Amino acid sequence: MGKILQLKAKLIYNKRVSGRYLHLAVEAPKIANVAKPGQFIEVRVSDGLEPFLRRPFSVHSIRGGQIEILYEVFGRGTEVLSQRKPEESLDIIGPLGNGFDYKPQATGHRLQVLVAGGMGVAPLTFLAERLKKLQAPCLSGRQASSKLQALVLIGAKTKKEILCEKEFQNLGCEVKIATDDGSRGFKGYVSNLLIKVLSTVDCRQSTIYACGPKPMLKEIARVSKKYNIPAQISLEEHMACGIGACLGCVVNTKNGYQRVCKEGPVFDAEKIIW
């Protein structure tokens, strides 16, 4: 992990995507230029003392010197953030944590499967952008190609809660949808959709990248082990400080207890003790 910066960033926009979901961008080129997919920033949502603690947000996208985040209004901190206006400044710290190792490790066909549950789409959009820059279009796993390929699986409770589908499609990615209630796409959990997909493709040079609720990630880890596919997962935990000092976000791993904000949030799935 490189140098961590703290700075005042001008708020460019803070707009509602749908329902309780908002899309925010700040001007922060010094952080944007070094941020990697899977890393996050800590935001002081208010200029006052309340809420006192910063809030962590995955880097959702980088546009020039702008950092974009996607967030859900869920609690006092995000409610305050949703009221912030363009031209105001936000105190941010970043980039924080360790991100995805997404460089292809083999030549020829290599399928990258991105699996998102709910707000887990946030860091995976940034990852898809960087995968595209590896001079390889995101294509369906059914199409023969010697280049890097990517497939995005998005899971949501209902069709109304599907996020970022068009963003992935605009990157040229094929997107498959799973909804718990069957209102759109595959009926069931996105982890079950993953099993269905893996049963129809060549998994020998595949990698899984996943972010979402912990039960989903636990199942992704099980599936990746069954199919002998390496999987990197981004854990969602409550982070008080974001820099590894408070030890409030530790998880049990084969290497002992590790901090999600420091050693993570991205881990090899096989190393987590569920």
N, C-alpha and C positions, 0 to 999 in steps of 0.2 A: 504494500500500500504506500502511495506517495505522500507528498506533503498535504496536510489538512489546512484549509483556509477558513477564516471567519471574515465575513464582509457584509456590507449593506447592499442589497440587490433591489433594483427598481422593479416594481410589479408592472408587467406589461398588460396582462389581462387575467381575469379571474371569472370565468364564465361557466354557467351550468350546462352540463352535457345532457343530462336527463335525471329527473327525480332528485335524488340526494347526491348525485355524482357531479363533480366539478373538475374543470381543466384549468390549470394555472401556469403562467410562464413568468419568469424573472430574468432580468438581464444580469448575467454573472459569467462573463467570458473566462475569467481566470479558473473557475471551477469547471465550466463546460468544456474547456479545452483538454482537460485531463480525466474527466469522469469516464468510467467504464460501465458497461451493462451489468446490472446487479448491485451496483453501489447505490448509496442513498445520501440524502442531505437532511440535516436537522434544522428545523425552522422555528424561530421564535414568533409565534402567531400574533402576539400583541406587543405593543410598545410599553404597556404597563406591567404590573407584577402578577396579574391574573389573566390567563393561566401561567403558572410559574415555570413549569417544565417545557422544554422544546418538544416538537412533534417530528417523528421521522417519516420521510416520504421517499419512495423509490424514485430514481431518475427515470422518467417515462419517455423522454425524448430530448434530443439536442438539436436546436436549430440555430446554426451560427454560434453566437455567444449566449443564446438563451437556453435556460434549463426549463423543461416542462415537467409538471407533475400532474398525476391524476389522483384524485382523492374522493373519499366518501365522507359526507357529514355524519359523524357518529360520535357524539360527545361534545363537551364544552370547547375543547381546543379547536376542532375542525369547524365548529359552528362560528367561532370567532374569526377563523381564517376565511371562511366563506363571505364575511362582511368586508374584507379588505378591498380597497379600490385601486384601479390603475394609477400609476405615478407615485403611490406610496412606496416606502421602502421596507423590505423584510430583512431581518438579521438572520443570516444562514451560515451554517458550517458544513463543509464538505470538501471533496467527496469522501464518504465514510464507508468502511467495510471492504470486504473482498468480493469481487464480482465473478461472473461466469468466465470460465476458460473455454472460449468458443472457437479458437483457431483449429481448423481441421488437422487431424493427426495422420491422415493418409491421403494419397492421391486417388483420383478416380471418383466414382459415385460414392457419395456419403450423405445419408439422410439425417437431417436434424429435425427432431420432433419437439415442438414447443407446446407445453401443456399448461393451460391457465385455468384456475378456478376462481371465479368472481373477480375481486380486485387484483388477483395474481397476474392479470394482463399487463399491469403497469410497467414492471421492469422488462417484461418479455417483448414489448414493442421496441424498446431501445435495442434489445438484443437482435431482433429481426432487422433493424436498420443496419447494424454493424455486419450481420451475416450477408446482407445484400452487397455491402461494400467489398466483400471478398471476391469481387468480380464474378459473382455467380447469381443468377436470378433464382428467386424462390419458385420452385416448380412442384407439381404433384409427384408423389413417389411412384406413380404409375408410368411416368414419362422417362424413357431412357436418356441419360445424360452423363457425361463425364465430369460435370461440374457439381458443386455443392448444391444440395436440394434441401428445402425446408417445408415442413407441414405444421400448421398451427391448429391445435385443438382447444376450443374454448368451452368451458362449462359454466352454467348458471342455473339458478333455481327455476326461472321462467324466461320466456323470450324477452320480456321487458327489461331483464337485468343483464342482457348480453352486451358486453363492452368491447370496443375497439375492433370490431369485425372489419369495418371499412378501412381502418388504418392499416391493418395487416394486408388486406386486399390491394390497397394502393401501393404497397411495397412489392406487389406481384405474388404474394403468398396465397396458396390454397388454404382455405379455412374450413374446418369442420366444426359443427356445433353440437353440444349435448345439453339438454335441459332435464332437470329432475322430473318435471311434470309432463315432458313430451310435447310441450307447446311449440317447439322448434327443433328440427334435426333429430339426432339420436335421443331416444328416451332412456334416461338413466344417468349415472355419474360419468364424468369425463374420463375417469380411470377405466371404466368399462369400455368406453369408446376407444381408448388407447389399446386395450387388449385386442379389440376387433381390428384395428389398423395394423398392429404388429403381426397379426396372423396372416396378413395379405401382402407383406413387403419383405424384402431382403434386409434382415436386421444385422447382418454381419459387420457392417460399417456404419452403424447408427449411433446417435447420441440423443438422450432425452434431457431437456431442460424444463424444469417445472417450478411453478410458484402458485400458492393457494393455501387453503385451510390445512391444518396439520393432518387430519384424518386422510385427506386426499393425498398428501405427500407421503404418508406412511404406505398407502396402497401403491403409489407410484414406485416407491422403493422395492416393494415386494414384486411388482411386475417386472421391473428392470432386472432384478436378480434372477427371476424365472427365465427370462429371455436372454440373459447374459448380455445386457446392454448397459453401458455406463450411463449413469444419470446424475445430473447436478440439480440440486433443489435449493430454492431460496426460501428460508424459513421466515415466518411472520411471528415475531415475539414483541412483547412490550419492552421498549427501550427508554430508560429514563435519561441517560446521559449521552448515549450514542458513541462514546469514545472508549468504552471498556473499563471505566473507573468504578462504576457502582455495582457491577456483577449481578445486575437484576435480570439479565436475559440469557443466563447460561443454559446449555443443553448438554445432555450426556452423550458422549461419543466414544468410539473405540480408543481415542487418544485422551480420554478423561473429559472432565467438564470444560466446555469452551464457550466463549461469549459470542452470541449471534451478531452483535454490533461490531466486533473486532475480528475474530477468526472467520466469521460469516459475513453477511447472511447466507452466502452460497456455500454449500457443503456437498461433498460426494455423498450420495444417498446411502451407500453401503457403510459409511462410517458412523451414521447416526444410530444410537441405541434407542429404539422406539419403546 
